[in-house]
Protein backbone atom coordinates (compact mmCIF):
# COMPACT_ATOMS: atom_id res chain seq x y z
CA UNK A 1 0.00 0.00 0.00
CA UNK A 2 1.81 3.08 -1.20
CA UNK A 3 0.76 6.64 -2.01
CA UNK A 4 2.16 10.14 -2.29
CA UNK A 5 1.62 12.02 0.99
CA UNK A 6 2.27 15.48 -0.39
CA UNK A 7 -0.50 15.36 -3.01
CA UNK A 8 -4.28 15.26 -2.62
CA UNK A 9 -4.42 12.69 -5.44
CA UNK A 10 -3.16 9.36 -4.14
CA UNK A 11 -2.77 5.73 -5.13
CA UNK A 12 -4.00 2.85 -2.99
CA UNK A 13 -3.65 -0.09 -5.37
CA UNK A 14 -1.04 0.13 -8.11
CA UNK A 15 -2.06 -1.34 -11.44
CA UNK A 16 -5.69 -0.47 -10.68
CA UNK A 17 -5.49 3.16 -9.61
CA UNK A 18 -2.37 3.90 -11.70
CA UNK A 19 -0.57 2.75 -14.83
CA UNK A 20 -0.87 -1.00 -15.57
CA UNK A 21 2.22 -3.20 -15.23
CA UNK A 22 4.64 -3.75 -18.12
CA UNK A 23 4.79 -7.20 -19.76
CA UNK A 24 7.18 -8.55 -17.11
CA UNK A 25 4.70 -7.67 -14.35
CA UNK A 26 6.84 -5.20 -12.39
CA UNK A 27 4.72 -2.29 -11.18
CA UNK A 28 6.51 1.01 -10.63
CA UNK A 29 5.58 3.38 -7.80
CA UNK A 30 6.70 6.98 -8.40
CA UNK A 31 6.83 7.48 -4.62
CA UNK A 32 9.49 4.77 -4.35
CA UNK A 33 11.93 6.83 -6.39
CA UNK A 34 11.41 9.80 -4.08
CA UNK A 35 11.43 8.11 -0.71
CA UNK A 36 13.54 4.95 -0.72
CA UNK A 37 16.87 6.69 -0.08
CA UNK A 38 15.56 8.84 2.80
CA UNK A 39 13.88 5.79 4.34
CA UNK A 40 17.08 3.80 3.96
CA UNK A 41 19.02 6.52 5.75
CA UNK A 42 16.71 6.10 8.76
CA UNK A 43 16.75 2.30 8.96
CA UNK A 44 20.22 1.37 7.68
CA UNK A 45 22.02 2.09 10.94
CA UNK A 46 20.10 -0.70 12.64
CA UNK A 47 19.61 -3.15 9.76
CA UNK A 48 23.20 -3.25 8.53
CA UNK A 49 24.35 -4.81 11.78
CA UNK A 50 21.64 -7.45 11.99
CA UNK A 51 21.05 -11.03 10.88
CA UNK A 52 17.71 -12.81 10.76
CA UNK A 53 14.35 -12.01 9.22
CA UNK A 54 12.63 -8.75 8.22
CA UNK A 55 8.91 -8.69 7.50
CA UNK A 56 7.53 -5.86 5.38
CA UNK A 57 3.81 -5.17 5.76
CA UNK A 58 2.06 -3.58 2.79
CA UNK A 59 4.95 -4.03 0.36
CA UNK A 60 3.08 -2.48 -2.56
CA UNK A 61 5.00 -2.90 -5.79
CA UNK A 62 7.87 -4.72 -4.05
CA UNK A 63 10.51 -2.14 -4.93
CA UNK A 64 11.45 -1.25 -1.36
CA UNK A 65 11.94 -4.88 -0.32
CA UNK A 66 14.01 -5.62 -3.42
CA UNK A 67 16.23 -2.57 -2.93
CA UNK A 68 16.76 -3.03 0.79
CA UNK A 69 17.34 -6.79 0.48
CA UNK A 70 20.16 -6.10 -1.97
CA UNK A 71 21.80 -3.83 0.61
CA UNK A 72 21.45 -6.24 3.56
CA UNK A 73 22.61 -9.68 2.37
CA UNK A 74 22.72 -11.04 5.94
CA UNK A 75 19.00 -10.39 6.40
CA UNK A 76 16.17 -12.39 4.85
CA UNK A 77 13.33 -10.21 3.60
CA UNK A 78 9.70 -11.35 3.61
CA UNK A 79 7.40 -8.98 1.67
CA UNK A 80 3.63 -9.07 2.05
CA UNK A 81 0.48 -7.33 0.89
CA UNK A 82 -3.29 -7.84 0.59
CA UNK A 83 -3.75 -6.98 -3.10
CA UNK A 84 -3.24 -9.67 -5.75
CA UNK A 85 -1.86 -7.08 -8.17
CA UNK A 86 0.81 -6.11 -5.65
CA UNK A 87 1.70 -9.73 -4.87
CA UNK A 88 2.16 -10.34 -8.59
CA UNK A 89 4.42 -7.29 -8.86
CA UNK A 90 6.49 -8.37 -5.85
CA UNK A 91 7.01 -11.76 -7.48
CA UNK A 92 8.06 -10.04 -10.68
CA UNK A 93 10.59 -7.83 -8.89
CA UNK A 94 11.90 -10.91 -7.07
CA UNK A 95 12.43 -12.70 -10.39
CA UNK A 96 14.10 -9.62 -11.84
CA UNK A 97 16.50 -9.13 -8.92
CA UNK A 98 17.34 -12.80 -8.36
CA UNK A 99 18.23 -12.25 -4.70
CA UNK A 100 18.50 -15.31 -2.47
CA UNK A 101 17.52 -13.29 0.60
CA UNK A 102 14.31 -11.89 -0.94
CA UNK A 103 11.59 -14.46 -0.40
CA UNK A 104 8.25 -14.99 -2.08
CA UNK A 105 5.50 -12.61 -0.96
CA UNK A 106 2.68 -13.73 1.28
CA UNK A 107 -0.78 -12.35 1.78
CA UNK A 108 -1.15 -10.73 5.19
CA UNK A 109 -4.33 -8.92 6.17
CA UNK A 110 -3.72 -6.50 9.04
CA UNK A 111 -7.45 -6.18 9.70
CA UNK A 112 -7.19 -9.66 11.24
CA UNK A 113 -6.18 -9.34 14.92
CA UNK A 114 -4.21 -12.60 15.13
CA UNK A 115 -2.44 -12.27 11.78
CA UNK A 116 0.87 -14.06 11.38
CA UNK A 117 3.58 -14.78 8.83
CA UNK A 118 5.27 -17.96 7.70
CA UNK A 119 8.90 -18.69 6.88
CA UNK A 120 8.50 -20.87 3.79
CA UNK A 121 6.72 -24.01 5.03
CA UNK A 122 7.73 -23.54 8.63
CA UNK A 123 6.08 -21.61 11.42
CA UNK A 124 7.34 -18.08 11.83
CA UNK A 125 10.08 -17.18 14.30
CA UNK A 126 11.09 -13.96 16.07
CA UNK A 127 11.77 -11.10 13.67
CA UNK A 128 14.77 -8.80 13.61
CA UNK A 129 12.61 -6.01 12.20
CA UNK A 130 9.27 -5.08 10.70
CA UNK A 131 8.82 -2.35 8.08
CA UNK A 132 5.57 -0.61 7.15
CA UNK A 133 5.62 2.12 4.50
CA UNK A 134 2.64 4.35 3.67
CA UNK A 135 -0.03 2.07 5.09
CA UNK A 136 -1.58 3.48 8.26
CA UNK A 137 -3.21 6.55 6.73
CA UNK A 138 -5.04 4.50 4.06
CA UNK A 139 -6.29 1.93 6.54
CA UNK A 140 -8.84 1.71 9.34
CA UNK A 141 -7.50 2.37 12.84
CA UNK A 142 -7.70 -1.35 13.62
CA UNK A 143 -4.85 -1.90 11.16
CA UNK A 144 -2.59 0.26 13.33
CA UNK A 145 -3.80 -1.58 16.42
CA UNK A 146 -3.10 -4.97 14.85
CA UNK A 147 0.27 -3.86 13.48
CA UNK A 148 1.49 -2.96 16.95
CA UNK A 149 0.00 -5.99 18.68
CA UNK A 150 1.67 -8.14 16.02
CA UNK A 151 4.98 -6.39 16.58
CA UNK A 152 4.64 -7.12 20.29
CA UNK A 153 4.14 -10.81 19.50
CA UNK A 154 6.64 -11.26 16.69
CA UNK A 155 9.68 -9.02 17.24
CA UNK A 156 12.66 -10.47 19.04
CA UNK A 157 14.03 -8.76 22.13
CA UNK A 158 16.29 -6.38 20.18
CA UNK A 159 13.90 -5.97 17.22
CA UNK A 160 12.59 -2.77 15.65
CA UNK A 161 9.33 -1.71 14.06
CA UNK A 162 9.87 1.01 11.42
CA UNK A 163 6.86 2.97 10.13
CA UNK A 164 7.06 5.59 7.38
CA UNK A 165 4.44 8.11 6.38
CA UNK A 166 2.82 11.45 7.27
CA UNK A 167 1.94 11.88 10.94
CA UNK A 168 0.43 14.43 13.29
CA UNK A 169 2.34 15.56 16.39
CA UNK A 170 0.30 16.09 19.56
CA UNK A 171 -2.92 16.76 17.71
CA UNK A 172 -1.48 19.12 15.08
CA UNK A 173 -0.46 18.59 11.49
CA UNK A 174 3.18 19.26 10.68
CA UNK A 175 2.44 21.20 7.45
CA UNK A 176 -0.51 22.70 5.54
CA UNK A 177 -0.02 20.06 2.83
CA UNK A 178 -0.62 17.32 5.39
CA UNK A 179 -3.77 19.09 6.57
CA UNK A 180 -5.12 19.03 3.01
CA UNK A 181 -3.98 15.45 2.52
CA UNK A 182 -5.73 14.33 5.71
CA UNK A 183 -8.96 15.99 4.57
CA UNK A 184 -8.75 14.26 1.19
CA UNK A 185 -8.19 10.89 2.83
CA UNK A 186 -11.14 11.26 5.19
CA UNK A 187 -13.36 12.41 2.32
CA UNK A 188 -12.43 9.25 0.43
CA UNK A 189 -12.98 7.00 3.46
CA UNK A 190 -13.94 8.21 6.97
CA UNK A 191 -11.88 5.39 8.47
CA UNK A 192 -8.67 6.71 6.88
CA UNK A 193 -6.55 9.66 7.96
CA UNK A 194 -3.14 10.90 9.05
CA UNK A 195 -2.38 9.28 12.41
CA UNK A 196 -1.00 11.03 15.47
CA UNK A 197 2.36 9.93 16.87
CA UNK A 198 0.85 10.33 20.33
CA UNK A 199 -1.78 7.68 19.60
CA UNK A 200 0.78 5.32 18.10
CA UNK A 201 2.90 5.64 21.22
CA UNK A 202 -0.11 4.49 23.23
CA UNK A 203 -0.45 1.42 21.01
CA UNK A 204 3.27 0.78 21.32
CA UNK A 205 3.13 0.92 25.09
CA UNK A 206 0.25 -1.57 25.13
CA UNK A 207 2.34 -3.91 22.97
CA UNK A 208 5.47 -3.65 25.11
CA UNK A 209 7.27 -1.31 22.70
CA UNK A 210 8.60 2.22 23.03
CA UNK A 211 9.22 4.99 20.54
CA UNK A 212 12.98 4.77 20.03
CA UNK A 213 13.59 7.42 17.36
CA UNK A 214 11.80 9.89 15.08
CA UNK A 215 13.56 10.65 11.80
CA UNK A 216 12.31 13.63 9.74
CA UNK A 217 11.87 12.84 6.06
CA UNK A 218 11.35 14.99 2.96
CA UNK A 219 7.82 16.15 2.10
CA UNK A 220 6.81 16.42 5.79
CA UNK A 221 6.98 12.68 6.43
CA UNK A 222 8.58 10.78 9.31
CA UNK A 223 10.14 7.41 10.02
CA UNK A 224 9.11 6.20 13.46
CA UNK A 225 11.32 3.51 15.02
CA UNK A 226 9.84 1.47 17.86
CA UNK A 227 11.84 -0.93 20.04
CA UNK A 228 11.15 -3.24 22.93
CA UNK A 229 10.37 -1.15 25.99
CA UNK A 230 12.98 -1.30 28.74
CA UNK A 231 11.21 -2.25 31.91
CA UNK A 232 12.57 -1.10 35.25
CA UNK A 233 12.79 -3.69 38.02
Phi and psi in degrees as a GROMACS rama.xvg file:
@    title "Ramachandran Plot"
@    xaxis  label "Phi"
@    yaxis  label "Psi"
@TYPE xy
-135.354  143.285  UNK-2
-154.845  172.441  UNK-3
-99.2687  108.175  UNK-4
-74.5004  -7.04487  UNK-5
-99.1213  2.25796  UNK-6
-123.475  145.873  UNK-7
-68.664  -36.2827  UNK-8
-75.3909  131.287  UNK-9
-140.979  163.477  UNK-10
-115.83  130.68  UNK-11
-102.462  -48.2432  UNK-12
-122.002  112.171  UNK-13
-69.6971  145.622  UNK-14
89.7587  -23.3631  UNK-15
-107.326  -49.2832  UNK-16
-95.2946  3.50632  UNK-17
-144.696  -164.252  UNK-18
-61.9109  142.125  UNK-19
-68.5919  162.885  UNK-20
-71.1537  155.469  UNK-21
-71.0232  176.509  UNK-22
-55.6953  -31.7651  UNK-23
-81.626  -3.1655  UNK-24
90.6826  -2.61895  UNK-25
-83.7966  107.899  UNK-26
-72.7608  150.574  UNK-27
-123.459  123.597  UNK-28
-99.9276  116.112  UNK-29
-54.8514  -34.697  UNK-30
-62.1027  -32.3389  UNK-31
-56.8453  -43.1816  UNK-32
-67.7721  -24.7118  UNK-33
-87.3578  -32.0133  UNK-34
-112.157  -10.5924  UNK-35
-68.859  -34.8942  UNK-36
-70.9971  -44.7279  UNK-37
-59.6777  -41.785  UNK-38
-61.9633  -44.1762  UNK-39
-58.9974  -38.9444  UNK-40
-61.9232  -27.287  UNK-41
-86.7306  -24.476  UNK-42
-108.864  -16.3688  UNK-43
-64.5539  -37.5009  UNK-44
-57.297  -35.2531  UNK-45
-84.0074  -48.9923  UNK-46
-67.0249  -34.7237  UNK-47
-62.2604  -23.7185  UNK-48
-98.2451  8.51869  UNK-49
-109.155  157.106  UNK-50
-123.367  163.695  UNK-51
116.584  -149.447  UNK-52
-115.273  141.427  UNK-53
-121.647  127.986  UNK-54
-107.389  123.373  UNK-55
-101.173  128.021  UNK-56
-100.765  129.706  UNK-57
69.8579  56.5992  UNK-58
-72.4049  -11.9798  UNK-59
61.6114  -125.572  UNK-60
-71.6114  -20.9063  UNK-61
97.0996  0.820369  UNK-62
-70.3786  -37.5924  UNK-63
-65.0497  -47.4991  UNK-64
-60.8641  -41.8815  UNK-65
-64.3043  -43.1221  UNK-66
-68.0657  -45.7843  UNK-67
-73.4368  -31.0519  UNK-68
-64.478  -38.067  UNK-69
-62.6406  -31.5727  UNK-70
-88.37  -9.48443  UNK-71
-131.268  70.9584  UNK-72
-63.5499  -17.4825  UNK-73
-87.1989  -4.12175  UNK-74
-107.523  144.785  UNK-75
-101.892  125.227  UNK-76
-101.866  133.159  UNK-77
-121.198  96.8743  UNK-78
-78.213  158.953  UNK-79
-155.019  160.713  UNK-80
-166.745  175.616  UNK-81
-107.355  -18.213  UNK-82
-92.222  132.899  UNK-83
-60.8869  -38.1221  UNK-84
-62.4097  -37.0992  UNK-85
-71.829  -41.9941  UNK-86
-60.1534  -39.3236  UNK-87
-63.5469  -41.5754  UNK-88
-66.6449  -40.4963  UNK-89
-61.0596  -42.7871  UNK-90
-61.2444  -39.7556  UNK-91
-66.4221  -42.5375  UNK-92
-64.5902  -36.1522  UNK-93
-64.0117  -43.6096  UNK-94
-61.9282  -43.1391  UNK-95
-64.2984  -42.0963  UNK-96
-79.7098  -33.5297  UNK-97
62.821  36.5809  UNK-98
-92.8586  128.377  UNK-99
-66.3598  -27.2254  UNK-100
-95.1673  10.0325  UNK-101
-109.895  110.553  UNK-102
-93.444  168.189  UNK-103
-62.19  144.73  UNK-104
-72.5336  155.817  UNK-105
-129.789  152.288  UNK-106
-84.5299  120.03  UNK-107
-126.747  126.758  UNK-108
-108.43  107.969  UNK-109
-75.9756  -1.11752  UNK-110
-80.1748  -8.81809  UNK-111
-91.2412  120.01  UNK-112
-59.6258  -39.3972  UNK-113
-100.461  33.5631  UNK-114
-57.1794  155.58  UNK-115
-150.473  175.723  UNK-116
-127.794  164.23  UNK-117
-129.399  139.72  UNK-118
-94.2088  96.6911  UNK-119
55.8841  -121.587  UNK-120
-96.7491  4.24975  UNK-121
-101.876  159.157  UNK-122
-64.491  151.229  UNK-123
-69.9248  153.234  UNK-124
-117.314  -178.652  UNK-125
-61.0308  140.379  UNK-126
-98.5667  142.334  UNK-127
-71.0312  -36.1166  UNK-128
-159.789  158.28  UNK-129
-128.047  143.169  UNK-130
-129.98  132.931  UNK-131
-138.917  112.539  UNK-132
-113.983  122.554  UNK-133
50.7798  55.5141  UNK-134
-120.445  -46.2886  UNK-135
-64.6859  -30.1494  UNK-136
-83.1037  -9.37317  UNK-137
-114.86  34.8392  UNK-138
-142.089  155.373  UNK-139
-63.6643  158.831  UNK-140
-58.0621  -30.8815  UNK-141
-63.2856  -23.0999  UNK-142
-65.617  -44.0262  UNK-143
-62.1073  -43.766  UNK-144
-58.9491  -45.3067  UNK-145
-73.8967  -29.6497  UNK-146
-61.7362  -47.1759  UNK-147
-71.7345  -40.5699  UNK-148
-63.6581  -37.3904  UNK-149
-64.9489  -39.9716  UNK-150
-62.6719  -38.3275  UNK-151
-63.5055  -32.6432  UNK-152
-81.2222  -35.1897  UNK-153
-106.562  -23.057  UNK-154
-75.0874  142.635  UNK-155
-75.4843  175.955  UNK-156
-58.1157  -35.3641  UNK-157
-103.075  18.3479  UNK-158
-77.077  167.313  UNK-159
-131.978  144.749  UNK-160
-110.881  117.961  UNK-161
-107.166  128.909  UNK-162
-127.751  128.086  UNK-163
-115.398  141.311  UNK-164
159.17  -171.894  UNK-165
-84.5116  141.309  UNK-166
-141.769  152.594  UNK-167
-86.3569  158.096  UNK-168
-124.642  113.066  UNK-169
53.0187  46.2728  UNK-170
84.0597  1.67952  UNK-171
-124.685  142.536  UNK-172
-71.6737  151.422  UNK-173
-87.5601  -9.18336  UNK-174
-163.563  152.102  UNK-175
-56.7742  -34.1486  UNK-176
-63.5161  -34.9789  UNK-177
-72.5166  -30.6952  UNK-178
-62.5489  -46.4715  UNK-179
-66.0874  -38.8339  UNK-180
-64.8087  -42.8704  UNK-181
-60.8245  -42.8309  UNK-182
-63.4572  -39.8895  UNK-183
-65.8571  -39.9337  UNK-184
-62.2171  -48.2126  UNK-185
-69.2365  -27.8544  UNK-186
-69.7713  -35.0659  UNK-187
-71.0714  -42.2403  UNK-188
-154.665  117.26  UNK-189
-60.1615  -18.6245  UNK-190
-84.2992  -8.54956  UNK-191
-91.8387  173.436  UNK-192
149.598  158.547  UNK-193
-68.7364  124.794  UNK-194
-86.384  156.816  UNK-195
-96.6503  132.537  UNK-196
-55.0846  -36.8437  UNK-197
-58.4418  -42.6034  UNK-198
-70.3172  -35.8381  UNK-199
-68.3762  -33.9789  UNK-200
-63.4447  -35.7749  UNK-201
-64.0914  -44.6475  UNK-202
-61.7809  -41.2875  UNK-203
-61.3115  -44.6929  UNK-204
-61.1733  -40.6875  UNK-205
-64.3517  -28.0934  UNK-206
-93.0144  1.68332  UNK-207
81.8091  24.2093  UNK-208
-116.556  164.456  UNK-209
-136.465  152.506  UNK-210
-73.3543  111.144  UNK-211
-87.8385  -39.422  UNK-212
-159.174  145.422  UNK-213
-119.031  120.968  UNK-214
-112.501  114.196  UNK-215
-63.615  140.304  UNK-216
-121.836  163.901  UNK-217
-60.2398  161.806  UNK-218
59.5026  33.48  UNK-219
62.0884  33.574  UNK-220
-104.504  171.242  UNK-221
-138.195  154.317  UNK-222
-110.397  121.335  UNK-223
-101.122  127.167  UNK-224
-111.976  120.865  UNK-225
-111.735  139.894  UNK-226
-129.962  167.486  UNK-227
-56.6263  130.806  UNK-228
-67.4972  138.736  UNK-229
-88.0796  116.463  UNK-230
-92.7917  134.658  UNK-231
-85.8246  136.24  UNK-232
